Amino acid sequence: MTTIKDSIHGYIEVDPTAAAIMDTAPIQRLRYVRQLGTVQLVYPSANHTRFEHSLGVYHLASRAVEQLGLGADLSERLRAAALVHDVGHGPFGHQTEPAIERHLGRHHDEIGWLLSETELGTVLVDQGLDPDAVAATVDGRGPLGELVSGALDVDRMDYLVRDAHHTGVPYGTIDHDRLVYALRIVDGTLALESGNVASAESALIARTLMNATVYRHHVSRIAGAMLDRASERVLSDGVVAPERFARLTDEELLATLADHEPTADVATRLRERRLYKRAIWARREDVPDRFRGLEYDRTRALEREIAETAGVDPTAVVVDSPAEPTSPESRARIVVDGELRRLEDRSSLVAGLDACAREIWRLGVYAPPDALEAVRDAAAAVFDVTPEIAP
Protein backbone atom coordinates (compact mmCIF):
# COMPACT_ATOMS: atom_id res chain seq x y z
CA MET A 1 0.00 0.00 0.00
CA THR A 2 1.34 3.42 -1.05
CA THR A 3 0.62 6.49 1.08
CA ILE A 4 0.42 9.99 -0.45
CA LYS A 5 0.13 13.27 1.46
CA ASP A 6 -2.67 15.45 0.12
CA SER A 7 -3.36 19.10 0.93
CA ILE A 8 -7.06 18.41 1.58
CA HIS A 9 -7.50 14.86 2.87
CA GLY A 10 -4.18 14.33 4.63
CA TYR A 11 -2.68 10.89 4.04
CA ILE A 12 -4.32 8.95 1.22
CA GLU A 13 -3.73 5.21 0.98
CA VAL A 14 -3.37 4.02 -2.61
CA ASP A 15 -3.87 0.32 -3.27
CA PRO A 16 -1.76 -1.57 -5.86
CA THR A 17 -4.46 -1.31 -8.55
CA ALA A 18 -4.69 2.44 -8.17
CA ALA A 19 -0.91 2.77 -8.08
CA ALA A 20 -0.64 0.93 -11.40
CA ILE A 21 -3.32 3.16 -12.95
CA MET A 22 -1.61 6.31 -11.65
CA ASP A 23 1.66 5.36 -13.32
CA THR A 24 0.16 5.46 -16.83
CA ALA A 25 0.91 8.38 -19.16
CA PRO A 26 -2.75 9.50 -19.52
CA ILE A 27 -3.07 9.92 -15.74
CA GLN A 28 0.35 11.53 -15.31
CA ARG A 29 -0.61 14.07 -18.00
CA LEU A 30 -3.19 15.45 -15.56
CA ARG A 31 -0.31 16.87 -13.49
CA TYR A 32 0.00 19.49 -16.26
CA VAL A 33 -3.67 20.42 -16.59
CA ARG A 34 -4.86 22.96 -14.03
CA GLN A 35 -8.07 22.14 -12.24
CA LEU A 36 -9.43 25.67 -12.64
CA GLY A 37 -7.85 26.77 -15.91
CA THR A 38 -7.87 30.55 -16.26
CA VAL A 39 -9.21 31.11 -12.72
CA GLN A 40 -5.51 31.33 -11.82
CA LEU A 41 -5.57 34.78 -13.47
CA VAL A 42 -7.98 35.85 -10.71
CA TYR A 43 -6.79 33.78 -7.73
CA PRO A 44 -2.99 33.32 -8.11
CA SER A 45 -2.83 30.34 -5.74
CA ALA A 46 -5.32 28.32 -7.82
CA ASN A 47 -2.55 26.25 -9.36
CA HIS A 48 -3.80 22.85 -8.27
CA THR A 49 -4.14 20.21 -10.96
CA ARG A 50 -6.57 17.61 -12.18
CA PHE A 51 -4.11 14.95 -11.02
CA GLU A 52 -4.40 15.86 -7.33
CA HIS A 53 -8.17 16.31 -7.69
CA SER A 54 -8.42 12.83 -9.22
CA LEU A 55 -6.49 11.43 -6.30
CA GLY A 56 -8.90 13.16 -3.91
CA VAL A 57 -11.93 11.75 -5.71
CA TYR A 58 -10.37 8.29 -5.50
CA HIS A 59 -9.92 8.76 -1.75
CA LEU A 60 -13.55 9.77 -1.20
CA ALA A 61 -14.77 6.92 -3.40
CA SER A 62 -12.68 4.49 -1.34
CA ARG A 63 -14.29 5.76 1.86
CA ALA A 64 -17.75 5.62 0.28
CA VAL A 65 -17.50 1.98 -0.86
CA GLU A 66 -16.35 1.01 2.61
CA GLN A 67 -19.21 2.96 4.17
CA LEU A 68 -21.71 1.29 1.84
CA GLY A 69 -20.26 -2.20 2.38
CA LEU A 70 -20.01 -3.01 -1.32
CA GLY A 71 -18.55 -6.18 -2.79
CA ALA A 72 -14.93 -6.33 -3.90
CA ASP A 73 -15.55 -6.24 -7.67
CA LEU A 74 -17.93 -3.27 -7.59
CA SER A 75 -15.69 -1.43 -5.11
CA GLU A 76 -12.66 -1.87 -7.39
CA ARG A 77 -14.58 -0.59 -10.40
CA LEU A 78 -15.88 2.47 -8.56
CA ARG A 79 -12.45 3.33 -7.16
CA ALA A 80 -10.84 2.96 -10.60
CA ALA A 81 -13.53 5.10 -12.22
CA ALA A 82 -13.04 7.79 -9.60
CA LEU A 83 -9.30 7.86 -10.29
CA VAL A 84 -9.66 8.10 -14.09
CA HIS A 85 -12.81 10.24 -14.22
CA ASP A 86 -10.99 13.36 -15.51
CA VAL A 87 -8.60 11.63 -17.92
CA GLY A 88 -10.72 12.72 -20.89
CA HIS A 89 -10.24 16.43 -20.22
CA GLY A 90 -8.35 18.49 -22.75
CA PRO A 91 -5.97 21.36 -21.95
CA PHE A 92 -7.46 23.96 -19.58
CA GLY A 93 -10.23 21.47 -18.76
CA HIS A 94 -13.75 22.77 -19.33
CA GLN A 95 -12.53 25.86 -21.17
CA THR A 96 -11.50 23.93 -24.29
CA GLU A 97 -14.23 21.32 -24.00
CA PRO A 98 -16.63 23.14 -26.38
CA ALA A 99 -13.96 23.22 -29.12
CA ILE A 100 -13.21 19.52 -28.61
CA GLU A 101 -16.91 18.66 -28.74
CA ARG A 102 -17.34 20.63 -31.96
CA HIS A 103 -14.48 18.79 -33.68
CA LEU A 104 -14.64 15.33 -32.12
CA GLY A 105 -18.25 15.11 -31.02
CA ARG A 106 -17.48 13.78 -27.56
CA HIS A 107 -17.71 14.98 -23.97
CA HIS A 108 -14.83 14.58 -21.51
CA ASP A 109 -16.81 11.91 -19.63
CA GLU A 110 -16.83 9.73 -22.75
CA ILE A 111 -13.50 7.95 -22.27
CA GLY A 112 -14.12 4.57 -23.90
CA TRP A 113 -11.98 5.57 -26.90
CA LEU A 114 -9.07 6.51 -24.62
CA LEU A 115 -9.19 3.24 -22.69
CA SER A 116 -9.11 1.26 -25.93
CA GLU A 117 -6.27 3.26 -27.53
CA THR A 118 -3.81 3.79 -24.67
CA GLU A 119 -1.91 1.84 -22.05
CA LEU A 120 -4.54 2.84 -19.50
CA GLY A 121 -6.98 0.26 -20.85
CA THR A 122 -4.28 -2.41 -20.84
CA VAL A 123 -3.45 -1.70 -17.22
CA LEU A 124 -7.13 -1.91 -16.25
CA VAL A 125 -7.38 -5.33 -17.89
CA ASP A 126 -4.16 -6.45 -16.20
CA GLN A 127 -5.72 -5.45 -12.87
CA GLY A 128 -8.84 -7.52 -13.56
CA LEU A 129 -11.07 -4.59 -14.49
CA ASP A 130 -13.37 -4.25 -17.51
CA PRO A 131 -12.47 -0.98 -19.33
CA ASP A 132 -16.00 -0.70 -20.80
CA ALA A 133 -17.54 -0.96 -17.32
CA VAL A 134 -15.12 1.64 -15.95
CA ALA A 135 -15.90 3.99 -18.85
CA ALA A 136 -19.64 3.57 -18.27
CA THR A 137 -19.20 4.40 -14.58
CA VAL A 138 -17.27 7.59 -15.40
CA ASP A 139 -20.25 8.58 -17.56
CA GLY A 140 -22.62 7.97 -14.63
CA ARG A 141 -24.00 4.68 -15.98
CA GLY A 142 -24.02 1.18 -14.53
CA PRO A 143 -24.41 0.09 -10.88
CA LEU A 144 -23.89 3.10 -8.58
CA GLY A 145 -22.40 5.17 -11.39
CA GLU A 146 -23.97 8.19 -9.68
CA LEU A 147 -21.33 7.91 -6.95
CA VAL A 148 -18.75 9.13 -9.50
CA SER A 149 -21.00 11.21 -11.76
CA GLY A 150 -24.34 12.08 -10.23
CA ALA A 151 -26.34 14.68 -8.38
CA LEU A 152 -24.17 14.56 -5.26
CA ASP A 153 -21.05 12.66 -6.27
CA VAL A 154 -17.57 12.35 -4.80
CA ASP A 155 -16.23 14.43 -7.69
CA ARG A 156 -18.24 17.43 -6.53
CA MET A 157 -17.41 16.81 -2.88
CA ASP A 158 -13.69 17.00 -3.64
CA TYR A 159 -13.56 19.88 -6.10
CA LEU A 160 -15.64 22.21 -3.91
CA VAL A 161 -13.38 21.89 -0.88
CA ARG A 162 -10.20 21.72 -2.99
CA ASP A 163 -11.07 24.78 -5.07
CA ALA A 164 -12.04 26.70 -1.93
CA HIS A 165 -8.74 25.79 -0.26
CA HIS A 166 -6.52 26.78 -3.19
CA THR A 167 -8.35 29.97 -4.14
CA GLY A 168 -8.68 31.09 -0.54
CA VAL A 169 -12.45 31.47 -1.02
CA PRO A 170 -14.12 29.73 1.94
CA TYR A 171 -17.59 29.24 0.48
CA GLY A 172 -16.89 25.77 -0.91
CA THR A 173 -15.92 24.27 2.44
CA ILE A 174 -18.67 21.67 2.78
CA ASP A 175 -18.92 18.84 5.30
CA HIS A 176 -17.82 16.14 2.85
CA ASP A 177 -17.07 13.77 5.75
CA ARG A 178 -20.71 13.91 6.80
CA LEU A 179 -21.96 13.49 3.24
CA VAL A 180 -19.89 10.35 2.70
CA TYR A 181 -20.93 8.97 6.10
CA ALA A 182 -24.62 9.56 5.29
CA LEU A 183 -24.59 7.69 1.96
CA ARG A 184 -27.01 4.78 1.70
CA ILE A 185 -28.34 2.50 -1.05
CA VAL A 186 -32.14 2.44 -1.15
CA ASP A 187 -33.87 0.34 -3.81
CA GLY A 188 -30.64 0.29 -5.79
CA THR A 189 -30.35 4.09 -5.73
CA LEU A 190 -27.68 6.12 -3.99
CA ALA A 191 -29.23 8.39 -1.39
CA LEU A 192 -28.56 10.29 1.82
CA GLU A 193 -29.79 8.91 5.12
CA SER A 194 -32.73 10.63 6.78
CA GLY A 195 -31.82 13.77 8.70
CA ASN A 196 -29.23 15.04 6.22
CA VAL A 197 -31.19 17.69 4.36
CA ALA A 198 -28.92 20.40 5.77
CA SER A 199 -25.78 18.54 4.66
CA ALA A 200 -27.15 18.27 1.13
CA GLU A 201 -28.22 21.91 1.15
CA SER A 202 -24.70 22.93 2.13
CA ALA A 203 -23.34 21.46 -1.10
CA LEU A 204 -25.93 23.35 -3.12
CA ILE A 205 -25.19 26.61 -1.29
CA ALA A 206 -21.45 26.08 -1.70
CA ARG A 207 -21.67 25.51 -5.45
CA THR A 208 -23.91 28.56 -5.90
CA LEU A 209 -21.50 30.81 -4.01
CA MET A 210 -18.44 29.33 -5.73
CA ASN A 211 -20.12 29.96 -9.08
CA ALA A 212 -20.59 33.61 -8.19
CA THR A 213 -17.09 34.23 -6.84
CA VAL A 214 -14.86 31.71 -8.63
CA TYR A 215 -16.22 29.63 -11.50
CA ARG A 216 -18.09 32.46 -13.25
CA HIS A 217 -15.77 35.32 -12.35
CA HIS A 218 -15.75 37.72 -15.27
CA VAL A 219 -11.94 37.74 -15.69
CA SER A 220 -11.85 33.96 -15.99
CA ARG A 221 -14.80 34.01 -18.37
CA ILE A 222 -13.08 36.57 -20.60
CA ALA A 223 -9.84 34.58 -20.68
CA GLY A 224 -11.75 31.36 -21.29
CA ALA A 225 -13.72 32.88 -24.17
CA MET A 226 -10.50 34.19 -25.75
CA LEU A 227 -8.96 30.74 -25.35
CA ASP A 228 -11.97 29.10 -27.01
CA ARG A 229 -11.78 31.36 -30.08
CA ALA A 230 -8.02 30.80 -30.42
CA SER A 231 -8.46 27.03 -29.98
CA GLU A 232 -11.07 27.00 -32.72
CA ARG A 233 -8.68 28.88 -35.01
CA VAL A 234 -5.77 26.44 -34.66
CA LEU A 235 -8.17 23.52 -35.12
CA SER A 236 -9.87 25.04 -38.17
CA ASP A 237 -6.52 26.00 -39.70
CA GLY A 238 -5.25 22.44 -39.32
CA VAL A 239 -2.36 23.51 -37.09
CA VAL A 240 -3.05 20.58 -34.81
CA ALA A 241 -5.30 17.56 -35.32
CA PRO A 242 -8.34 17.41 -33.01
CA GLU A 243 -7.19 14.09 -31.49
CA ARG A 244 -3.80 15.60 -30.66
CA PHE A 245 -5.36 18.85 -29.44
CA ALA A 246 -7.45 16.94 -26.89
CA ARG A 247 -4.30 15.39 -25.41
CA LEU A 248 -2.25 18.61 -25.06
CA THR A 249 -1.32 20.03 -21.67
CA ASP A 250 -2.02 23.65 -20.74
CA GLU A 251 1.49 24.79 -21.63
CA GLU A 252 1.54 22.81 -24.86
CA LEU A 253 -1.63 24.55 -25.98
CA LEU A 254 -0.26 28.01 -25.18
CA ALA A 255 2.90 27.15 -27.13
CA THR A 256 0.80 25.98 -30.08
CA LEU A 257 -1.16 29.24 -30.05
CA ALA A 258 2.06 31.27 -29.80
CA ASP A 259 3.56 29.52 -32.83
CA HIS A 260 0.56 30.27 -35.09
CA GLU A 261 0.53 33.89 -36.28
CA PRO A 262 -3.29 34.40 -36.15
CA THR A 263 -3.42 33.25 -32.49
CA ALA A 264 -0.04 34.50 -31.27
CA ASP A 265 -1.55 37.70 -29.86
CA VAL A 266 -4.05 35.75 -27.75
CA ALA A 267 -1.25 33.55 -26.39
CA THR A 268 0.70 36.64 -25.37
CA ARG A 269 -2.34 38.26 -23.81
CA LEU A 270 -3.08 35.14 -21.76
CA ARG A 271 0.52 34.79 -20.60
CA GLU A 272 0.83 38.47 -19.69
CA ARG A 273 -2.75 38.88 -18.41
CA ARG A 274 -3.51 41.61 -20.94
CA LEU A 275 -7.07 40.46 -21.49
CA TYR A 276 -10.02 41.87 -23.35
CA LYS A 277 -12.37 44.03 -21.27
CA ARG A 278 -16.12 44.04 -20.79
CA ALA A 279 -17.93 46.11 -23.38
CA ILE A 280 -21.31 44.70 -22.29
CA TRP A 281 -22.11 42.92 -19.02
CA ALA A 282 -25.89 42.57 -18.94
CA ARG A 283 -28.18 40.93 -16.42
CA ARG A 284 -30.44 38.08 -17.46
CA GLU A 285 -33.66 40.07 -17.12
CA ASP A 286 -32.26 42.81 -19.37
CA VAL A 287 -31.40 40.45 -22.22
CA PRO A 288 -34.06 39.34 -24.74
CA ASP A 289 -34.79 35.62 -24.54
CA ARG A 290 -33.44 35.01 -28.05
CA PHE A 291 -29.95 36.02 -26.93
CA ARG A 292 -29.62 33.67 -23.95
CA GLY A 293 -27.64 30.44 -24.21
CA LEU A 294 -26.65 31.05 -27.82
CA GLU A 295 -25.41 28.23 -30.05
CA TYR A 296 -21.83 28.53 -31.28
CA ASP A 297 -22.58 29.36 -34.93
CA ARG A 298 -25.11 32.02 -33.90
CA THR A 299 -22.57 33.46 -31.46
CA ARG A 300 -19.90 33.77 -34.15
CA ALA A 301 -22.39 35.38 -36.56
CA LEU A 302 -23.25 37.98 -33.92
CA GLU A 303 -19.56 38.65 -33.30
CA ARG A 304 -19.09 39.37 -37.01
CA GLU A 305 -22.17 41.59 -37.08
CA ILE A 306 -20.97 43.60 -34.08
CA ALA A 307 -17.46 43.91 -35.53
CA GLU A 308 -18.78 45.13 -38.86
CA THR A 309 -21.02 47.70 -37.15
CA ALA A 310 -18.16 48.85 -34.92
CA GLY A 311 -15.66 48.96 -37.77
CA VAL A 312 -13.17 46.64 -36.05
CA ASP A 313 -11.52 43.34 -36.90
CA PRO A 314 -13.82 40.32 -36.18
CA THR A 315 -11.22 38.90 -33.79
CA ALA A 316 -11.68 42.00 -31.61
CA VAL A 317 -15.19 40.93 -30.54
CA VAL A 318 -16.03 37.99 -28.28
CA VAL A 319 -19.65 37.24 -27.32
CA ASP A 320 -20.27 35.17 -24.19
CA SER A 321 -23.87 34.04 -23.64
CA PRO A 322 -23.84 31.17 -21.10
CA ALA A 323 -26.38 28.39 -20.98
CA GLU A 324 -29.23 28.72 -18.52
CA PRO A 325 -27.98 27.86 -15.00
CA THR A 326 -28.80 24.45 -13.52
CA SER A 327 -28.52 22.93 -10.05
CA PRO A 328 -27.83 19.18 -10.33
CA GLU A 329 -27.50 18.90 -6.54
CA SER A 330 -31.20 19.69 -6.17
CA ARG A 331 -31.94 16.27 -7.73
CA ALA A 332 -30.02 14.42 -5.00
CA ARG A 333 -32.09 11.74 -3.28
CA ILE A 334 -32.69 11.74 0.45
CA VAL A 335 -34.58 9.32 2.67
CA VAL A 336 -37.70 10.84 4.26
CA ASP A 337 -40.03 8.67 6.35
CA GLY A 338 -38.46 5.58 4.83
CA GLU A 339 -39.03 6.73 1.24
CA LEU A 340 -36.80 8.37 -1.37
CA ARG A 341 -37.43 12.04 -2.09
CA ARG A 342 -35.61 14.59 -4.18
CA LEU A 343 -33.88 17.35 -2.29
CA GLU A 344 -35.77 19.98 -4.31
CA ASP A 345 -39.02 18.52 -2.97
CA ARG A 346 -37.87 18.68 0.65
CA SER A 347 -35.87 21.91 0.80
CA SER A 348 -37.28 25.42 0.70
CA LEU A 349 -33.74 26.69 0.03
CA VAL A 350 -33.54 25.14 -3.43
CA ALA A 351 -35.98 27.52 -5.10
CA GLY A 352 -34.15 30.52 -3.65
CA LEU A 353 -30.77 29.22 -4.75
CA ASP A 354 -32.10 28.55 -8.26
CA ALA A 355 -33.14 32.21 -8.35
CA CYS A 356 -29.67 33.18 -7.14
CA ALA A 357 -28.10 31.17 -9.97
CA ARG A 358 -30.22 33.08 -12.46
CA GLU A 359 -29.23 36.33 -10.81
CA ILE A 360 -25.50 35.84 -11.44
CA TRP A 361 -26.04 35.02 -15.14
CA ARG A 362 -24.57 37.68 -17.43
CA LEU A 363 -24.36 38.30 -21.15
CA GLY A 364 -20.80 39.39 -21.87
CA VAL A 365 -19.31 41.10 -24.89
CA TYR A 366 -15.54 41.53 -24.68
CA ALA A 367 -13.06 43.55 -26.72
CA PRO A 368 -9.51 44.95 -26.55
CA PRO A 369 -9.31 48.25 -24.63
CA ASP A 370 -8.70 50.32 -27.77
CA ALA A 371 -11.89 49.00 -29.41
CA LEU A 372 -14.06 48.99 -26.30
CA GLU A 373 -16.21 52.07 -26.91
CA ALA A 374 -17.05 51.23 -30.54
CA VAL A 375 -17.83 47.60 -29.66
CA ARG A 376 -19.99 48.66 -26.70
CA ASP A 377 -22.22 50.86 -28.86
CA ALA A 378 -22.49 48.27 -31.62
CA ALA A 379 -23.22 45.39 -29.24
CA ALA A 380 -25.85 47.39 -27.38
CA ALA A 381 -27.66 47.98 -30.66
CA VAL A 382 -27.40 44.36 -31.80
CA PHE A 383 -28.55 42.87 -28.47
CA ASP A 384 -31.05 45.64 -27.70
CA VAL A 385 -29.60 46.25 -24.25
CA THR A 386 -28.58 49.41 -22.41
CA PRO A 387 -24.86 50.06 -22.96
CA GLU A 388 -23.92 50.39 -19.31
CA ILE A 389 -20.20 50.57 -18.67
CA ALA A 390 -19.05 47.57 -16.63
CA PRO A 391 -17.11 48.41 -13.44
Sequence and secondary structure as in RCSB ss.txt:
>XXXX:A:sequence
MTTIKDSIHGYIEVDPTAAAIMDTAPIQRLRYVRQLGTVQLVYPSANHTRFEHSLGVYHLASRAVEQLGLGADLS
ERLRAAALVHDVGHGPFGHQTEPAIERHLGRHHDEIGWLLSETELGTVLVDQGLDPDAVAATVDGRGPLGELVSG
ALDVDRMDYLVRDAHHTGVPYGTIDHDRLVYALRIVDGTLALESGNVASAESALIARTLMNATVYRHHVSRIAGA
MLDRASERVLSDGVVAPERFARLTDEELLATLADHEPTADVATRLRERRLYKRAIWARREDVPDRFRGLEYDRTR
ALEREIAETAGVDPTAVVVDSPAEPTSPESRARIVVDGELRRLEDRSSLVAGLDACAREIWRLGVYAPPDALEAV
RDAAAAVFDVTPEIAP
>XXXX:A:secstr
 EEEEETTTEEEEE HHHHHHHTSHHHHGGGGSBSSGGGGGTSTT   BHHHHHHHHHHHHHHHHHHHT  HHHH
HHHHHHHHHTTTT  TTGGGTHHHHHHHH   TT  HHHHHHSHHHHHHHHTT  HHHHHHHHTT STTGGGTSS
TT HHHHHHHHHHHHHHT GGG   HHHHHHTEEEETTEEEE TT HHHHHHHHHHHHHHIIIIIT HHHHHHHH
HHHHHHHHHHHTTSS HHHHTT  HHHHHHHHHHSHHHHHHHHHHHHT   EEEEEEEGGGS GGGSS  HHHHH
HHHHHHHHHHTS GGG EEE       GGGG EEEETTEEEEHHHH THHHHHHHHHHHT EEEEEE GGGHHHH
HHHHHHHHT       
